[in-house]
């Protein structure tokens, strides 16, 4: 696989932000330094966005993996 060096940093950052440890870290920091009602609202919004991303958008896109279609590609 070829790497596009120009966009590599951008996509690496987006990937890092999607990891659970990073998200939970920022949510805990937010919860400790803001109003609890606002923090709860942000936590609920974050949860809804994650649910929509994983539950709905992935099902709408639902394209098979390349190695499911071709026997020449091994995972």
N, C-alpha and C positions, 0 to 999 in steps of 0.2 A: 504494500500500500504506500502511495506517495503522500507526503505531508505537504500541505500548503503552508509555508512558513509565515505568510502574511496574516492568515486567519487562525493559526494554531494557538496563539496566546488567548485570543478571544474565546474560542471554543473550549479551551482548557479551563478558563475561568468559569464559564457557564456550567461545565461539568462539575467543577469543584463546588459551586454554589448549590448544585442539586444533591450533593451527598448529605445523608441524614445527619452526620455529626456536625457539619458546618451549620446547617439550618437550625438544629436544636441548640447549638452554642449561641447563635444570634438571638434566638427566641428567648432563651433563659436570660441573657443580658438585657434584652428589651423588657422582659417581665420585671426584672429587679430595678430598673432605672426609670420606669414610666408609671403612670397611673395604672392601677390594676385593671380598671374597667377598659381602658384603651388597649392594654396588653392582651386582655381576653378577646377583645374584638379582632385584634391583629392575628392572634393564634387561630381563631375560628376562620378568619378569611384565608389564612395560609393553608389550613386544613382543607377548606373548600376548593382552593385552587389546585392543591395536590390531588384531591379526589377527581376533579374534572380532568386534569392532565392524565392521570393513570387510568381512570375508569372509563372515561368517555372518549377522549381524543384518540387514544391508542386503539380503541375498538373501531372508531370511524376510519382510521388510516389502514389498519390491519393488512399490511402487505407482507407476504411470506418472505422468510429469510432466504437469501440466495442459495445456501447449502441445502435448503429443503427442496429446491427446484432442480438442482443439478447434482448428479453423482460425482462430477469431476471436482467439486469443491468439498474439502473436508473442514469441519469446524475446528 
